[in-house]
Structures are given as structure tokens and as C-alpha cells.
């Protein structure tokens, strides 16, 4: 694949939220995870951690608990009940209808620890950046495999709840969740030209 082909491939990736009912093969899941671990990482510490969720009971419990947290947050914001119900319903459907979920987590267990808060905050950011790049690798591999995929940021808003539902190790911090499956929709997307987002110096 030359540079033009790679760019066209990347342009073709879409965030898809509707999937067919067919399960994702185990070999493909392993391929996604293999792609993830070859992302760049700060100090090469590889802070990413992954939870593969394909059991319907786990998906339903996660969707229900995350939906309850979302409902509490939106109610505190004073939104109309109909708006809250619709938002919670969309979240529940996205989680429970996806054949496969991969919870992308981060651990600081192998990252450096400093004597001052500022450098420790930078270390946290570096781990977050590394974990996000692993997620991007999975999204690109999903596209190559012909899968639909979408990154959901919702776990960031209820990290402790997600960790409890999934019984995660104490150092695993949920960062995002990728929904995956054979696509049941097509979508177009736009991008602002890079010229509007770049400076030359």
C-alpha cells in the first residue's frame, strides 16, 4: 500500500454505530488487539489495557448502569425528561446492540512517578495519549477487516462505575469503549481542510 492508497484508506474510515447480529470471529478480535499493542507509547511502557466484552449479560448490565449514571447527570443539568429519555435510550441501544465491545483502559503501574504534581500530571497525559493511539490502531484495523466501529467516550464520565461492573483490577482506568460489528449502515463524513487547522512557522 503506497502513501496515496493509505491516505484514501484512512479517508474511508467511518464511525458506525449500527451492526448486523453476526458475531465477530475470535481471530479477528485477536488481530484488533495485536494492532493495538503496536501503537507508540511513552517510554515504551505500553499503558493500555483491554476488556473484551461479548457476553450479552455483561453488555446489558453495563448499559443499564451507565444509563442510570447518564440519567443522573442530565437530570442535574436540568434537561427536559424527553431529552434525557432519548439520550439514555440511544446509549443503551448502542451498547447492547453491538456484537462486540472493547473497553480501552489505562494503567499507570509502569509509568514514572515524580516528586512534583506537574510532572506526574504530564505522565498521566502521556499514558492517556498512548492509550488513545492504541485505540486508533484498533479502529484502523477494524476498517481493514471490514468491520464497523465507533469510539465512545462515555466511560470517562463514570470510570468507577464501569470498573465496578467489569470487576477491573484497581489500577485499570476506563478511557473509552469501542463498539464493533459487521456494519448495518453507511455514513458519509466531512473534514475541515487541514489548512484551517495548521500553522506554518
ZATORLO-357757 format. One line per 3 residues: their letters; for each residue z, y, x of N, C-alpha, C, O. Coordinates in pm, 1 decimal. Layout:
REM residues N
A	Z,Y,X,Z,Y,X,Z,Y,X,Z,Y,X | ...
END
This chain:
REM residues 201
XXX	0.0,-119.1,85.5,0.0,0.0,0.0,0.0,124.3,89.2,93.3,146.9,166.3 | -106.9,205.0,77.2,-112.5,326.0,157.8,-33.4,438.6,91.7,24.9,419.5,-15.1 | -31.5,554.4,154.2,53.0,663.9,104.8,9.1,711.9,-33.2,93.6,743.0,-117.1
XXX	-121.5,718.3,-58.2,-169.2,762.2,-189.4,-131.4,661.8,-297.0,-91.8,699.9,-407.2 | -143.8,532.6,-264.8,-106.0,429.2,-360.7,43.8,432.8,-389.5,86.4,415.2,-503.7 | 123.3,455.9,-284.7,268.0,464.9,-303.7,304.4,583.5,-391.9,389.4,571.7,-480.1
XXX	241.1,696.7,-368.7,269.4,815.0,-449.7,231.3,791.8,-595.4,305.8,829.7,-685.8 | 116.3,730.2,-618.6,75.6,701.2,-756.7,171.4,603.0,-823.3,200.9,615.0,-942.3 | 219.7,505.9,-746.1,317.5,411.0,-799.4,444.7,484.2,-841.8,498.3,458.8,-949.7
XXX	492.3,574.0,-758.0,613.6,648.9,-788.6,592.4,742.4,-907.1,683.5,762.8,-987.4 | 474.1,798.4,-918.1,442.4,882.9,-1033.8,441.9,803.6,-1164.0,467.4,858.3,-1271.2 | 412.7,674.7,-1153.6,402.3,592.3,-1273.6,534.8,541.9,-1326.5,540.6,490.9,-1438.4
XXX	642.4,555.0,-1248.4,772.4,506.2,-1295.5,822.0,589.9,-1412.4,807.6,712.2,-1412.4 | 880.4,524.0,-1511.8,934.5,591.8,-1629.3,1075.6,542.2,-1655.9,1110.8,429.5,-1621.0 | 1155.8,627.7,-1718.1,1286.4,584.2,-1768.5,1265.3,530.9,-1909.0,1240.4,607.4,-2002.3
XXX	1275.3,398.8,-1924.1,1250.1,333.0,-2051.6,1380.5,277.8,-2107.0,1460.4,219.3,-2033.9 | 1401.2,296.9,-2237.0,1528.1,261.2,-2299.8,1515.4,152.0,-2405.5,1616.5,107.1,-2459.6 | 1394.1,108.7,-2435.5,1373.1,5.7,-2536.4,1307.2,-115.1,-2471.8,1209.1,-103.4,-2398.4
XXX	1364.8,-232.7,-2501.8,1323.8,-353.4,-2431.8,1297.5,-468.3,-2529.1,1349.5,-471.1,-2640.6 | 1215.8,-562.3,-2483.9,1198.4,-686.6,-2555.7,1325.1,-771.3,-2538.8,1408.1,-743.5,-2452.2 | 1338.8,-872.2,-2620.4,1461.0,-954.2,-2619.6,1466.2,-1054.7,-2505.1,1571.2,-1113.4,-2479.1
XXX	1355.9,-1074.5,-2437.7,1347.5,-1176.7,-2333.5,1440.1,-1145.7,-2216.8,1449.8,-1030.9,-2173.7 | 1508.0,-1247.7,-2165.8,1599.4,-1230.1,-2052.5,1522.8,-1201.6,-1923.5,1407.9,-1242.9,-1907.5 | 1587.6,-1131.3,-1833.2,1532.1,-1106.4,-1700.2,1565.7,-1227.4,-1612.2,1682.4,-1265.8,-1604.3
XXX	1467.0,-1288.1,-1546.3,1493.6,-1407.4,-1464.2,1594.2,-1379.7,-1352.5,1597.4,-1270.3,-1296.3 | 1674.2,-1477.7,-1321.9,1774.0,-1465.1,-1216.3,1709.8,-1424.3,-1083.5,1765.4,-1342.3,-1010.4 | 1593.9,-1480.9,-1052.3,1527.6,-1448.3,-925.1,1491.9,-1300.6,-918.5,1497.5,-1239.8,-811.6
XXX	1455.5,-1243.1,-1031.7,1422.4,-1100.9,-1033.2,1546.8,-1014.8,-1017.8,1542.4,-910.2,-953.1 | 1657.9,-1058.1,-1076.8,1784.0,-985.3,-1060.1,1822.4,-983.1,-912.0,1864.1,-880.2,-858.9 | 1807.8,-1097.2,-847.1,1839.7,-1104.8,-705.5,1745.0,-1016.5,-623.7,1785.5,-958.4,-523.0
XXX	1620.6,-1006.7,-666.5,1523.8,-919.9,-599.3,1565.0,-772.3,-612.7,1553.7,-695.5,-517.2 | 1612.2,-734.1,-730.4,1660.6,-597.7,-751.6,1778.2,-566.1,-659.5,1784.5,-458.3,-600.5 | 1871.0,-660.7,-647.7,1988.7,-639.5,-564.1,1951.5,-636.9,-416.0,2009.0,-560.8,-338.2
XXX	1856.6,-719.3,-378.3,1810.2,-718.3,-239.5,1746.5,-584.3,-205.0,1768.1,-530.4,-96.4 | 1668.1,-531.2,-298.0,1608.4,-398.6,-276.2,1717.3,-292.5,-262.6,1706.4,-202.0,-179.8 | 1821.3,-303.8,-343.1,1927.9,-203.0,-342.6,1995.9,-193.9,-206.7,2023.1,-84.2,-157.9
XXX	2023.4,-308.4,-145.5,2104.9,-306.4,-24.1,2028.8,-256.6,98.7,2087.6,-239.5,205.5 | 1897.7,-233.2,83.7,1820.4,-179.1,194.7,1804.5,-27.9,185.9,1723.5,30.3,258.1 | 1879.8,35.1,99.6,1881.9,181.2,93.3,1955.0,236.2,216.1,2037.0,166.4,275.7
XXX	1925.7,360.0,253.6,2004.6,422.8,360.6,2149.2,440.3,315.5,2176.0,455.5,196.3 | 2242.3,438.0,410.8,2381.2,464.5,374.8,2452.5,536.1,488.6,2421.3,515.4,605.9 | 2547.4,619.4,452.8,2622.7,697.4,551.3,2698.0,604.1,645.0,2766.5,512.3,599.8
XXX	2685.6,627.2,775.4,2748.1,543.4,879.0,2704.9,396.7,869.1,2762.0,310.9,936.4 | 2606.5,368.1,787.4,2566.0,230.4,756.5,2682.5,149.2,699.5,2694.3,29.7,726.7 | 2769.0,214.6,619.9,2886.7,147.3,564.2,2856.2,75.0,432.5,2937.5,-4.7,385.7
XXX	2741.3,102.0,373.4,2695.8,29.2,253.7,2803.5,27.7,145.2,2855.0,-78.8,111.2 | 2838.3,144.8,90.3,2949.8,154.3,-4.0,2918.3,106.4,-144.7,3006.1,105.2,-230.9 | 2794.9,67.4,-168.6,2755.6,24.4,-303.4,2818.4,-109.1,-341.6,2841.3,-197.0,-258.5
XXX	2844.9,-119.7,-470.9,2893.5,-244.2,-530.5,2822.4,-259.0,-665.2,2790.8,-158.4,-728.8 | 2797.0,-381.1,-709.5,2718.7,-403.7,-830.3,2786.0,-504.9,-922.1,2841.3,-605.0,-876.7 | 2780.2,-477.4,-1050.7,2827.4,-571.4,-1151.1,2708.5,-606.5,-1239.1,2650.0,-518.8,-1302.7
XXX	2672.5,-734.0,-1242.9,2559.3,-778.8,-1324.5,2614.4,-821.8,-1459.4,2699.8,-910.1,-1467.8 | 2564.6,-758.5,-1564.6,2617.4,-782.0,-1699.7,2503.6,-833.1,-1788.0,2413.4,-757.8,-1824.5 | 2509.0,-961.7,-1821.7,2407.8,-1017.2,-1912.1,2469.2,-1095.6,-2027.5,2397.0,-1152.7,-2109.2
XXX	2601.5,-1098.4,-2034.5,2669.5,-1165.0,-2145.5,2681.4,-1068.1,-2263.1,2730.2,-956.3,-2247.3 | 2637.0,-1111.2,-2380.0,2637.9,-1022.0,-2496.6,2777.8,-973.3,-2531.1,2795.5,-858.4,-2571.7 | 2876.8,-1059.7,-2515.3,3013.0,-1019.4,-2545.9,3061.5,-906.8,-2456.6,3128.7,-814.3,-2502.2
XXX	3027.2,-915.5,-2329.9,3066.8,-810.3,-2235.7,2994.9,-680.1,-2268.0,3055.5,-572.9,-2265.8 | 2865.7,-689.4,-2298.1,2790.2,-568.5,-2334.3,2847.5,-503.1,-2459.3,2861.9,-381.1,-2465.7 | 2879.9,-585.2,-2558.1,2932.2,-530.6,-2683.5,3067.6,-463.9,-2661.7,3092.6,-355.7,-2714.7
XXX	3154.3,-527.1,-2584.5,3286.9,-470.2,-2558.0,3275.2,-339.7,-2478.5,3345.2,-242.4,-2506.7 | 3186.7,-338.9,-2379.8,3165.5,-218.7,-2300.5,3110.6,-105.5,-2386.4,3155.7,8.5,-2376.2 | 3012.2,-137.6,-2471.8,2952.4,-36.5,-2558.7,3054.1,19.1,-2657.0,3056.8,139.4,-2683.4
XXX	3136.8,-68.1,-2710.7,3237.1,-24.7,-2807.9,3340.9,68.1,-2744.6,3374.1,172.5,-2800.7 | 3391.4,29.7,-2628.2,3494.7,109.5,-2562.3,3438.6,241.1,-2509.8,3503.4,345.1,-2521.6 | 3318.7,237.6,-2452.1,3256.8,361.6,-2405.3,3223.9,453.0,-2521.8,3236.0,575.0,-2510.9
XXX	3182.2,394.3,-2634.0,3153.1,473.1,-2752.8,3276.5,542.4,-2807.3,3269.3,656.8,-2852.2 | 3390.3,473.3,-2803.5,3515.2,533.8,-2850.1,3554.1,651.4,-2761.9,3599.5,754.4,-2811.8 | 3536.4,636.6,-2631.0,3566.7,746.7,-2539.6,3472.9,864.7,-2563.7,3515.6,980.2,-2562.6
XXX	3344.9,834.8,-2585.6,3248.5,940.5,-2614.4,3284.7,1012.7,-2743.5,3275.4,1135.2,-2751.9 | 3325.5,937.1,-2842.7,3363.7,997.3,-2970.9,3483.0,1092.5,-2952.7,3485.1,1201.3,-3010.4 | 3580.7,1051.8,-2873.6,3695.8,1138.0,-2848.7,3654.6,1267.1,-2778.3,3701.2,1375.6,-2813.2
XXX	3567.4,1254.3,-2679.5,3523.0,1372.3,-2605.0,3445.8,1469.2,-2694.6,3469.5,1589.9,-2691.6 | 3353.7,1415.6,-2773.8,3271.4,1501.8,-2859.2,3353.8,1563.7,-2971.1,3328.3,1677.2,-3011.6 | 3451.8,1490.5,-3021.0,3540.4,1546.0,-3123.7,3621.1,1662.1,-3066.0,3640.7,1763.8,-3132.5
XXX	3667.9,1646.3,-2941.7,3742.1,1754.0,-2876.5,3654.3,1876.3,-2853.6,3703.8,1988.8,-2846.7 | 3522.5,1853.4,-2841.6,3428.8,1965.3,-2826.0,3401.2,2036.3,-2957.8,3338.8,2142.4,-2959.7 | 3447.9,1977.4,-3068.7,3430.1,2040.6,-3198.7,3292.8,2019.9,-3260.7,3251.9,2097.3,-3347.3
XXX	3220.7,1916.1,-3217.5,3087.1,1892.2,-3272.5,3096.5,1834.7,-3414.5,3197.5,1775.7,-3452.8 | 2990.1,1853.3,-3490.1,2985.0,1801.3,-3626.9,2989.4,1649.0,-3625.7,2939.3,1585.6,-3532.9 | 3049.6,1590.6,-3729.2,3066.2,1445.6,-3735.1,2932.2,1372.9,-3730.3,2920.8,1267.7,-3667.4
XXX	2831.7,1428.0,-3796.0,2699.7,1363.5,-3796.7,2640.0,1359.9,-3656.6,2575.7,1261.9,-3618.9 | 2660.7,1465.3,-3580.0,2610.1,1470.5,-3442.6,2682.5,1367.9,-3356.5,2620.8,1298.1,-3276.1 | 2812.9,1359.6,-3374.1,2893.3,1263.5,-3298.3,2850.5,1120.5,-3330.6,2830.1,1039.3,-3240.4
XXX	2837.0,1090.2,-3459.8,2797.4,955.1,-3501.8,2662.6,916.4,-3442.3,2644.0,803.6,-3396.8 | 2569.0,1010.6,-3442.9,2435.7,982.1,-3390.2,2440.1,956.8,-3239.9,2375.3,864.5,-3190.6 | 2516.0,1037.9,-3167.1,2524.8,1022.6,-3022.0,2591.4,890.9,-2985.2,2544.4,820.0,-2896.2
XXX	2701.0,858.1,-3053.7,2770.7,732.9,-3027.3,2682.1,613.5,-3064.6,2681.0,512.9,-2993.7 | 2609.4,624.1,-3173.1,2519.8,517.1,-3214.2,2409.5,491.5,-3113.2,2375.7,376.6,-3084.9 | 2352.9,599.4,-3058.4,2248.6,584.5,-2956.3,2303.5,514.9,-2832.4,2239.5,426.5,-2775.5
XXX	2422.8,556.3,-2791.9,2483.9,496.4,-2673.4,2508.2,346.7,-2695.1,2477.4,265.1,-2608.2 | 2562.7,311.9,-2809.6,2591.3,171.8,-2840.7,2462.4,88.9,-2838.8,2458.6,-20.3,-2782.0 | 2356.9,142.2,-2901.4,2230.3,69.0,-2908.9,2169.1,50.0,-2771.0,2116.3,-57.2,-2741.5
XXX	2175.3,151.1,-2686.8,2117.5,140.7,-2552.9,2184.1,30.3,-2472.4,2118.0,-45.2,-2401.1 | 2315.9,22.3,-2485.0,2389.8,-75.1,-2404.7,2373.2,-216.1,-2459.0,2349.3,-309.3,-2382.2 | 2385.3,-233.1,-2587.7,2384.1,-368.4,-2645.5,2244.0,-427.2,-2659.0,2229.2,-549.3,-2663.4
XXX	2141.7,-343.5,-2665.5,2006.1,-396.2,-2684.5,1935.8,-428.8,-2553.7,1830.8,-493.0,-2554.9 | 1991.0,-386.3,-2441.9,1928.3,-416.0,-2312.8,1961.8,-560.1,-2271.5,2078.5,-599.1,-2274.2 | 1861.7,-638.4,-2233.8,1890.1,-775.2,-2189.8,1979.9,-781.2,-2066.5,2054.5,-877.3,-2047.8
XXX	1972.2,-678.0,-1982.6,2046.8,-678.2,-1857.1,2101.6,-539.6,-1828.1,2032.4,-439.1,-1845.0 | 2226.4,-535.5,-1784.4,2288.5,-413.1,-1735.1,2333.9,-437.5,-1591.7,2385.3,-544.6,-1559.4 | 2315.0,-339.3,-1507.6,2373.6,-343.8,-1373.6,2459.8,-219.3,-1356.9,2408.7,-107.3,-1352.8
XXX	2590.8,-239.6,-1347.3,2682.3,-129.3,-1324.4,2683.9,-102.0,-1174.1,2720.3,-188.4,-1094.3 | 2644.4,18.0,-1137.5,2639.0,56.8,-997.2,2770.6,126.3,-962.4,2803.8,231.0,-1018.0 | 2843.1,67.4,-871.4,2974.8,118.8,-833.9,2976.5,158.1,-686.4,2883.9,128.1,-611.0
XXX	3083.1,225.2,-647.9,3101.0,272.1,-512.3,3241.0,235.7,-465.8,3336.2,239.9,-543.8 | 3253.2,200.2,-340.0,3383.3,175.3,-279.7,3398.2,260.5,-154.5,3303.6,274.3,-76.9 | 3514.0,316.3,-135.0,3544.1,394.2,-14.6,3617.0,311.2,90.1,3662.6,364.8,191.1
XXX	3628.4,181.4,66.8,3712.7,98.4,152.9,3665.8,96.8,298.1,3747.4,80.6,388.8 | 3536.1,113.3,321.3,3484.2,109.9,458.4,3445.6,247.0,511.0,3393.6,258.6,622.0 | 3470.5,351.3,432.2,3435.6,486.9,474.6,3546.0,543.7,564.0,3658.5,493.8,564.3
XXX	3513.1,647.6,639.0,3610.4,708.9,728.5,3714.8,787.2,649.3,3686.7,838.7,541.1 | 3833.9,795.2,703.9,3942.4,873.8,645.5,3986.2,976.5,748.9,4011.7,943.0,864.5 | 3994.6,1102.6,705.5,4026.9,1212.1,795.7,4163.1,1272.2,763.2,4225.6,1237.4,663.1
XXX	4206.8,1361.0,847.7,4336.9,1425.5,829.5,4330.6,1548.1,739.6,4433.9,1607.3,708.1 | 4208.7,1587.1,697.6,4196.7,1706.2,611.9,4114.2,1673.5,487.7,4027.4,1586.3,489.6 | 4143.6,1746.0,379.6,4079.4,1719.9,249.9,3931.0,1749.2,251.2,3853.7,1678.3,186.8
XXX	3889.2,1852.7,323.5,3748.4,1890.9,320.6,3658.9,1778.9,372.9,3558.9,1744.9,309.7 | 3694.1,1721.9,487.1,3611.3,1614.0,541.3,3620.2,1488.2,454.1,3522.2,1414.8,441.7 | 3735.2,1463.3,394.7,3745.6,1349.7,303.2,3656.8,1368.7,181.2,3598.0,1272.6,131.8
XXX	3646.5,1493.2,131.7,3555.7,1519.9,19.4,3410.7,1496.7,61.4,3331.2,1443.6,-16.2 | 3376.7,1535.8,182.4,3240.4,1511.3,231.4,3213.2,1361.3,242.4,3103.5,1314.6,211.9 | 3313.5,1287.6,285.8,3298.1,1142.0,297.2,3272.2,1080.7,159.5,3189.8,990.4,145.3
XXX	3343.4,1130.6,58.8,3320.4,1085.6,-78.9,3177.8,1115.8,-121.8,3110.3,1029.9,-178.6 | 3131.8,1236.9,-95.1,2995.0,1274.0,-131.5,2893.4,1185.7,-60.6,2794.3,1144.5,-121.1 | 2916.5,1156.5,65.2,2825.2,1070.7,139.9,2817.6,931.3,78.1,2710.1,871.7,70.9
XXX	2930.7,880.4,34.3,2931.3,748.9,-31.1,2857.6,753.8,-164.3,2784.8,660.8,-199.0 | 2876.4,861.6,-238.0,2806.2,877.6,-365.8,2656.0,886.3,-344.0,2578.8,825.1,-418.0 | 2614.0,961.6,-243.2,2471.1,973.1,-214.0,2412.4,837.9,-176.4,2304.0,802.1,-222.2
XXX	2483.2,763.3,-93.6,2435.2,631.6,-51.2,2419.5,538.0,-170.5,2320.3,466.0,-181.7 | 2518.0,539.9,-258.7,2514.4,453.1,-376.6,2400.2,491.1,-469.3,2334.7,403.9,-526.3 | 2375.9,620.4,-484.7,2264.9,665.6,-568.6,2131.0,620.0,-511.8,2040.7,584.6,-587.6
XXX	2117.1,620.5,-379.2,1991.9,575.4,-319.3,1970.7,425.9,-341.7,1857.3,380.7,-357.8 | 2078.5,350.1,-342.8,2066.2,207.2,-375.9,2017.2,190.4,-519.0,1935.8,102.6,-547.9 | 2067.5,275.3,-608.5,2020.3,271.9,-746.3,1872.5,305.1,-757.1,1800.0,242.2,-834.2
XXX	1827.3,403.9,-680.3,1685.1,439.8,-682.2,1599.0,323.8,-632.6,1491.8,298.3,-687.5 | 1645.0,253.8,-529.9,1570.0,137.0,-483.1,1553.4,34.1,-595.0,1446.7,-25.4,-610.0 | 1659.8,13.6,-673.6,1650.9,-82.2,-784.6,1551.9,-35.2,-890.3,1476.1,-115.8,-944.2
XXX	1551.7,93.1,-920.2,1458.3,146.1,-1019.4,1313.5,127.4,-974.4,1227.0,93.5,-1055.2 | 1287.5,149.2,-846.6,1151.4,131.0,-795.6,1111.6,-16.6,-795.8,997.8,-50.3,-828.4 | 1204.3,-103.6,-759.9,1173.4,-246.6,-762.7,1150.9,-294.3,-905.9,1063.4,-377.1,-931.3
XXX	1229.9,-241.7,-999.0,1209.9,-278.1,-1139.5,1068.4,-241.9,-1184.5,1003.1,-318.8,-1255.0 | 1022.5,-126.2,-1143.7,885.5,-84.2,-1177.8,784.2,-181.1,-1118.0,688.5,-220.2,-1184.9 | 804.5,-219.4,-993.9,712.4,-311.4,-927.5,709.6,-447.1,-996.6,605.6,-512.9,-1000.3
XXX	823.5,-489.3,-1051.5,832.6,-618.3,-1120.3,781.2,-612.0,-1264.0,772.4,-714.4,-1331.6 | 747.3,-491.9,-1310.3,700.2,-477.6,-1447.7,811.9,-466.4,-1548.7,790.2,-487.7,-1668.0 | 931.6,-433.2,-1502.8,1045.2,-416.5,-1591.8,1060.6,-270.3,-1632.8,1022.5,-179.6,-1558.8
XXX	1116.4,-249.0,-1750.3,1159.7,-116.5,-1788.9,1303.1,-96.9,-1742.9,1381.3,-191.9,-1739.5 | 1337.6,25.8,-1707.5,1472.4,52.9,-1658.5,1509.0,197.4,-1686.4,1422.6,284.5,-1697.0 | 1639.3,221.3,-1698.2,1688.1,356.9,-1720.1,1826.8,369.8,-1658.0,1912.2,282.9,-1676.2
XXX	1848.5,477.8,-1585.2,1978.8,507.4,-1526.6,2061.4,584.2,-1628.6,2016.7,686.3,-1680.8 | 2181.2,535.5,-1656.9,2274.5,603.4,-1746.8,2393.8,656.3,-1665.4,2458.3,581.4,-1592.1 | 2421.4,786.0,-1679.5,2533.7,847.6,-1608.3,2665.8,832.8,-1682.7,2770.8,868.7,-1629.4
XXX	2662.2,780.8,-1804.5,2780.4,777.7,-1891.0,2905.0,718.4,-1825.7,3014.3,768.5,-1852.0 | 2895.3,613.7,-1741.1,3018.0,559.4,-1681.9,3099.5,659.5,-1601.5,3220.3,642.4,-1585.5 | 3034.4,764.3,-1550.3,3108.6,866.0,-1475.7,3215.0,932.6,-1562.3,3319.2,974.2,-1511.5
XXX	3189.5,942.9,-1692.1,3279.4,1012.8,-1782.1,3398.6,926.8,-1825.4,3491.9,976.8,-1888.2 | 3395.3,799.0,-1792.4,3505.1,709.2,-1833.4,3520.9,598.2,-1730.0,3518.4,479.8,-1763.5 | 3536.9,637.7,-1604.8,3540.6,539.8,-1495.8,3654.6,439.6,-1509.9,3634.0,319.6,-1491.6
XXX	3773.5,487.1,-1542.1,3887.9,397.1,-1552.1,3870.4,298.3,-1666.7,3907.6,181.5,-1654.9 | 3814.2,344.7,-1776.3,3790.8,257.2,-1890.8,3690.8,147.4,-1854.8,3713.6,30.0,-1883.7 | 3579.7,186.6,-1791.4,3478.4,89.1,-1751.6,3537.8,-12.1,-1654.3,3514.6,-132.3,-1666.8
XXX	3614.1,36.9,-1558.2,3675.9,-51.9,-1460.8,3769.4,-151.6,-1528.4,3777.8,-267.5,-1487.8 | 3839.5,-105.7,-1631.8,3930.8,-193.7,-1704.1,3855.1,-299.2,-1784.1,3889.8,-417.2,-1779.4 | 3752.5,-257.8,-1857.0,3674.9,-351.5,-1938.0,3611.3,-459.6,-1850.6,3609.2,-576.9,-1887.8
XXX	3559.8,-419.7,-1734.9,3489.8,-513.4,-1647.0,3582.7,-581.2,-1546.8,3538.7,-664.2,-1467.2 | 3711.3,-545.9,-1550.7,3810.2,-604.2,-1459.7,3765.0,-591.5,-1314.5,3758.6,-690.2,-1241.1 | 3734.4,-470.6,-1275.3,3682.8,-444.6,-1141.2,3795.3,-442.0,-1038.2,3909.9,-412.1,-1071.6
XXX	3762.5,-473.5,-912.8,3859.8,-452.3,-805.4,3903.6,-305.9,-801.9,3829.5,-217.1,-844.2 | 4023.2,-281.9,-751.5,4083.0,-148.6,-758.7,4001.5,-41.5,-688.8,4007.1,75.0,-727.9 | 3925.8,-78.2,-586.0,3851.1,23.1,-509.5,3708.6,44.2,-560.7,3635.3,125.0,-503.8
XXX	3667.9,-25.3,-665.4,3532.5,-9.7,-719.0,3530.4,103.3,-821.3,3601.1,97.3,-921.9 | 3449.8,206.2,-796.3,3439.9,321.0,-885.3,3301.7,323.7,-952.0,3201.6,341.9,-882.7 | 3293.5,306.3,-1082.4,3163.3,311.6,-1150.3,3096.0,447.7,-1130.2,3158.7,552.7,-1144.0
XXX	2967.4,442.9,-1097.4,2889.9,564.9,-1075.1,2777.2,582.5,-1175.9,2743.5,695.0,-1213.0 | 2720.2,473.8,-1219.0,2610.1,478.8,-1314.1,2577.6,337.2,-1359.1,2624.9,239.6,-1300.7 | 2497.3,327.5,-1462.4,2459.9,196.3,-1515.2,2309.2,194.2,-1538.6,2252.6,286.0,-1598.0
XXX	2246.0,88.3,-1490.8,2102.3,72.8,-1510.9,2080.2,-30.3,-1620.7,2126.0,-144.1,-1610.5 | 2009.7,10.4,-1725.6,1968.2,-82.8,-1829.7,1830.1,-136.0,-1792.5,1745.7,-61.4,-1742.8 | 1807.4,-265.5,-1816.8,1684.5,-329.5,-1771.4,1634.1,-431.0,-1873.0,1711.5,-490.9,-1947.7
XXX	1503.3,-448.4,-1873.9,1440.3,-549.8,-1957.2,1290.0,-532.3,-1955.5,1238.3,-435.9,-1898.9 | 1220.0,-625.9,-2017.7,1076.2,-609.8,-2033.3,1052.0,-495.8,-2131.6,1110.4,-494.9,-2240.0 | 967.9,-400.7,-2096.3,955.5,-279.1,-2178.5,898.3,-305.7,-2317.0,808.9,-388.5,-2335.1
XXX	952.9,-232.5,-2414.5,902.2,-237.1,-2551.7,857.3,-98.1,-2595.0,847.9,-70.1,-2714.5 | 829.6,-10.8,-2498.2,781.3,123.9,-2528.1,702.8,175.7,-2408.0,711.5,122.8,-2297.2 | 626.8,279.9,-2434.0,556.8,352.3,-2328.6,595.9,499.0,-2340.3,610.5,551.1,-2450.8
XXX	612.5,564.2,-2228.7,652.3,704.0,-2231.8,575.1,782.4,-2127.1,538.8,730.0,-2021.8 | 551.5,905.6,-2157.5,494.3,997.8,-2059.5,604.4,1091.7,-2013.6,703.7,1111.0,-2083.7 | 587.2,1148.5,-1899.1,685.3,1244.2,-1850.0,614.7,1351.6,-1770.1,500.7,1334.9,-1726.8
XXX	684.1,1461.0,-1751.6,630.1,1572.5,-1675.6,723.8,1603.9,-1560.2,842.3,1570.7,-1563.7 | 670.3,1666.8,-1460.6,748.8,1717.4,-1349.7,703.5,1859.9,-1318.9,584.2,1890.3,-1319.7 | 798.9,1944.7,-1292.3,764.0,2076.7,-1243.0,701.1,2062.2,-1104.9,746.4,1979.2,-1026.1
XXX	598.2,2140.5,-1073.4,535.2,2129.0,-941.5,638.0,2148.9,-830.1,729.6,2230.2,-842.6 | 621.9,2074.8,-723.1,719.1,2085.9,-614.7,724.0,2227.4,-559.2,825.4,2270.0,-504.0 | 613.1,2300.3,-574.3,610.9,2437.7,-522.2,716.9,2526.4,-586.7,760.4,2625.0,-527.3
XXX	759.1,2490.7,-710.4,860.7,2571.4,-779.4,1001.7,2532.3,-739.1,1098.1,2594.6,-783.6 | 1015.6,2429.6,-655.3,1147.3,2378.9,-617.9,1165.6,2371.7,-467.0,1257.8,2305.7,-419.1 | 1079.5,2438.1,-392.0,1084.1,2425.9,-245.1,1070.2,2561.7,-179.9,1005.1,2651.8,-232.9
XXX	1131.6,2574.7,-65.3,1118.6,2694.5,19.0,1063.8,2654.1,155.5,1099.5,2549.4,209.5 | 978.6,2736.4,209.2,931.5,2718.1,347.4,1005.5,2816.8,435.0,1015.9,2934.6,400.6 | 1055.8,2771.8,545.1,1127.0,2860.4,639.1,1081.0,2835.7,781.8,1129.5,2900.6,874.4
END
